[in-house]
Amino acid sequence: MTTFVVIAVIALLIFCFAGGKPKDNQKNLRSSRSNRREPDKYARKPAIRMLNRDGNPREDEWYTKIAGVTFHNNRDEVGGFSGWVANDPSNKVDKNAMGIYNESGRLLGYIPADELDSYRRWCDGQPQPCVGIIYTDEDYLCGRVKILRPCNPKFLQDEFSKYLQWIHDNYGRSYLPKKLSMQFETE
């Protein structure tokens, strides 16, 4: 037993003094890999083109999952949000990507690639207001969004309210947005 203790102590000393501690540059590299997260992208709120017609929920709403939620968010962003969907030409993977932004202009994720063509036709490539939620499902971050064609201010208000009520009914009051903005510059 004493032989085992002596060998263990020698091994520990060798580990500590002969490279057991990472060098400063190795330590920084390791920590940067473990905390790897692309810096948050912020965008300016775009001008929205009001259609000035009655809204039809069957034609003027688009529901979808948010792609890339786990890459662009952490647990601090769990909850409801309002914002907009617009082109994200800075996306290095897909120049046609449509980003989903919260009211502060922070990128939350994207329209899924398999829906992108039909979504672009639906919105005519124009920025659209949205309301959505980021939530956890079996310890993974997920997101859903309701995108609206801006037919008129009352339509936007009614549809935002319905979705916020749905969030409240399904997730509880704590998931409601702390800040909610439905004000957009109009063209």
N, C-alpha and C positions, 0 to 999 in steps of 0.2 A: 504494500500500500504506500509506503514512503517513497518507493521508486516512482510510482504513478504521480504522486504529488509533486516530486522534484521535476519530472518531465513536464507536467502541466504548468508549473511555474516558469520553467525555461521557455516553453512554447509561448506563454503569455508575454514574457519579456522580449522575446524575438519579435513577436507580433507588434508590440507597442513601439519598440525602438528601431526596427528594421523595415519600416514601410507600412505598419499596421494602420497608421493615421494617413488619410489622404492628404496629398499636398494641397496647398491653397487653391491652385488652379483646377485640380481635379475635384475638389469639394464644390467649387462654384459651378463646374460643369454638371456635376451630379444634381445639385439643387436646382439648376435651371431646367434640367430635363424633367425632374419630378413636378415642377410647377409650370410646365410648359402650357401656355395659353396665349393665343393670339390676342394682341391688345384690342380692347373694345373699339369698335368703329362707331363714330357718331356722324349723323347726317343732319342737314338742315331740313326743317319741315317744308315740304313742297307746297306749291299752290295747287289747290284742288279745283277741277273744273266741275261746277255744279250743273247738273243736267236740266234743272228746272222743269220737272215733270213728276207725276205721281210715281212713287216707288212700288214695284211689284216684288214681294219677297221671293217669289219663285225665280225671277229673272235677275234681280238686283242684289243677290246675296251669294257669296261663295264661302263655303266651309272647307277647311283643310287642316291637316296636321302641319306642324312647323318642322322643317328639316333643319338639322344642325343645332338643335336646342342644347344638347350637352356640351357642344364645343364653344358656344357663345355665352353661356349662362352658368351660374352656380346657384346654390340653394338660396342665396339672398334675393334672387329674382322670382322665386316661387310666388304665384298669385296672379290676379287679373291685371290687365293693362289695356290702354287705348293707344292708338298710334296710326301708322300708315304703312302701306306696301308700295315700294317704288323700285326702279332699276338700281342695281348695284354694279356699276361698271368697274369698280375696284376689285371685284371678285376675280382672283387669279385662275380659278378652275373653270368658270363659266361666265363669260362677258355678258350673257343674256340673263343672268340671275336676277330674280326679284327678291329684294331683301324685305324683311318684316322688322319694323322699327317701333320702339315705344315712344311715348310723347316727349321724352327727353332727346330722342334721336339716336338712341343706342340700338345697334343691330342685335336682334334676338335670334334670328335664323332666316330661313328662306322658304319660298314656295317649293315643294318637292319637285325634283327634276321630271318625274313622270307626269306631272300635271302642268308643267310650265308652258307648253305650247297652247293648250286649251285655255289656261288662265290668261295668257297674253292676248288671245283673241277676245276673251270675255271683257277684259278691261281696256282693250285697245292700246295696251302699253302705257297707260296713264297711271299716275299715282292715285291710290284709293285709300280712304280711311278704313280703319279696322279696330276691332276689339277682340281680346283673346285672353288666354290663360296659360301659364306655365305651372305644371304640377308634377308631383312625383308618382311614379307607378312602379311598385316593387323596387324601390330605391334608385330608379332611373329618372332623369328629368325628361319630361315630355311637354309638348305644347300643341294647342289648338287655336285656331283663329277664325273669326267671322269677318269677311271683307265685304264692304258695301259700296255699291255705286252711289255716288253722292247725288241722289235725285233732287232732294230738297232738305232743308234743315230739320223739318219735322220728321221726315222719314229716318234720317240719321239718328235723331234723338230717340225715337220710338224703338228702333232696332238695337241701338246701344243699350237702352234700358232693359229690353227683353233678354239680351245676352248677360247683362250684369245680374239680373234676377235668376237666370239659369245658373250662373256661377254661385250665387248665394245659396240657392236651393240644393245644389249638388256638392259643393265644397265648403260652404259656411262663410260667415261674415269675414273671417280673417283673410280670405282669398280675394276679397274685393280690393280694387286698386286704391292706394292711398291718395293718388292724384289722378284725376280724370280730365282729359281735355278733348272736347269735340269741336274746338274752334280751329278753323283752317282759313288761310288766305284763299280767296276764290279768284278764279280767272274770269 
